[in-house]
Amino acid sequence: GRGKAGRPVWRTSSGAVGLPAGPTLAEQEHGARAATAAMAQRLRLELRSSVDVDDVARRVLGFCRRELGLQSAALALLDERGQQLVMVAGQGPLVVDRRGDQRPFGQGLGWAALEAGAPVVAPVAEEHPRYAGQPGAGRHPVVVIPITAGGTALGVLVGHRPQGEAIGPFVVRQLEAVAAPIGPAIRQVRRRSSGGASTRRATA
């Protein structure tokens, strides 16, 4: 039978109503959205005390691996001319030695995500038509999330899972929520840095 709010209930042979069978799908979805929003808020608060872009990257990537269980995560930002995506930081075995890697305009999954203005998910990275890495080095699943601030593209957040694991819609939604406060945090530390430089020049 059905109890309050459409929950299934168990009935004994005597007709007595037992415990509800569990939350409905709608309730589960609401709980997942609330948990994702709370996670994004925790990151937003953590990023408020960031001192520079490197600090933002370190906090974000640590958060992604800790909270989302990603094997590796990386942050790549556009250069001043908007012609290169440059990896500013990476954590995890797949990206730890790739700081400074550059992807020219249009090359790679990062540019695909920026052009689409939406996440790009590849169950096997190197099978995606825009893959630009080394052959044989992209057998794992990857998701790339655009980072923006005030409608302006700043870069991408990249998440990797081990080969054979899946990146489902829930993980993508979580990463989108995580990516939301990154752009404003980067813009804030850059403004603070440029303001300090202007002050030093004025007092020199």
N, C-alpha and C positions, 0 to 999 in steps of 0.2 A: 504494500500500500504506500500512500504518500502522506507525509506529515506536513508540518508547517514549512513554508517557503519551498514546497515541492520536494523536500527531502524524502528518500526512501526510508521506510521503517520496517523493523522486523516484528512479526506477530507470532506469539507462541500458539500451541494447539488449543489453549483455552481462550484465545482471542486477545490476550494482554499485549499491549504495545511495548516493544523492547527499545533498545537504544537506537538512535539514528545511525544509518549505515556510514555516514561521513559527509563532508561538505560537498555541495553541488559543484558542477564545473564552473558556474558563474562565480561562486564564492572562491574557488581556487584561483581563477583568473584575477579576481579583485585582490586577493592576497598577494599574488605574484606581482601585480602592478604596484601595490603599496610597498612591498619589499624592495623593488627596483628603485622607486622614488626615494626611499629612505637611504639606500646605498649611494645614489647620486648626491644626495644632500650631505652625506658624510664626507664624500670626496670634495664637494664644494667648500665645506668648512675647512678641510685640511689644506686646500690650495690657497686659502686666504693669506697664509703666512709665508708663501713661497717668495724667495728673494730674487730669483732670476729664472730664465727659461730652463736651464739645466735642472734646477731644483723642482720646477713644475714637472718636467719629464720623469725625474727620479720618483717623485711621489705618485704620479699617475701609473707608471709601469709597475711599481711595487704593489699598488692597490689592485691593479688588474690581475696580477698573478696570485695575490693573496685572497681576494674576494671572489674572483671568477675561476680560479684554478687553471689559468692559461699556462701552457708549457713555456711559451715565449711571448713577449710583447715588445712593440717598438713604436716610437714616435718620430714622424718625418714632417718637416716643415718646409714651406716654400721659401726660396731665397728672395732677396730684396726685389729682384726683377720679375719674380713669378715664373721663371723659366726652368727651375730645377727643384726637385723634391730632395731634400737632404735629411738623412737620418741623424737626429740629434742625440738619440739614446736608444738603447736596446737592453732588455733583460731576458735571460734564458739562453739555452744552448744553441738555438737556431739563429740568434741575432747578436749575441754578446760581442762579437768581434767586427761588427759591421758599422760602427759609428763613423759618420762621414760619408757613407755610401751616397751616391747621387743618381737620380733618375732624370734624364733630360725630358723636356716637355713632351708629353704624350706617351712616354714609355713606362710600362709597368702597371700593376694593379692599383697603385696609389692614384695615378692619373685617371684610370678608369673610374674610380670612386669619385674623384673631384669633378670629372666631366658629367657624371650621372647625377651628382648631388645626392647620392644615396649609397648605402652599404653595398659592397661587392663581396660575395661569398663564393669561394672556390673549394669544393670538396677535396680536390687534388690541385694544389697551387699551379704546378707547371702544365696542367691540362687546360688552364684558362687561356684564351687567345691573346690576352694582354700580358701574360707572364714574361718577365724580362730577366729572371735570375739565371743561375747556372743550370745547365741540363743535369737532371738527376738529383738536384738539391731541393726540389719542391714537391716531394711526394706526400706531404702533410696537408691537412686542410688549413685554410687561412680566411680571415675576414678583415676587410679594410673599411674603416668608418671615416667619413669626412669630418674635419674639425673646422668650425666656423665661428665668427664673432661678428654680430651685427650684420649678418648676411654676407660677410666677406670670407672667402676660403683662406685658411691659414696652413692647412696640412692635413695629415691623416694619422689615425690610430690603427695599428695593425696587431691582430691577435692570431696566435698559432696554437693549434691543438696537435697532439701526437698523431702520427700516421695511423689510419684505421678508425680514429674517432670522428664523430660528426660535430658540426657546428649548426645547431638548430635555431629556430626563430627566437626562442627565449634568450639564448646567449647573445644573439644579434641585438635584441631589444635592450639587454643589459648594457652592452657596449655602446649603443647609441646614447643611453642615459649617462654613462660615464663620460662620453665624449662631449656632452653638452656644456659642462663647466670648464673644459680645458681651454677653449678659445678665449673666453673672457679673462681667464687667469693669465694666459700668455700676453694678451693685450695690456693687462694691468701692469705686469712686471716690465714690459717694454716701455710703457709710458713712464713708469717710475725711473727706469734706467736712463731714458732720454732726458727726463726732467733734471735728474742729478747731474748729467753731463752738461746741460745748459747752465746750471747753477755754478758748476766748477769753472766753466769758461768765463762767466760773468764776473767771478771773483778773482780770477787769475791776474 
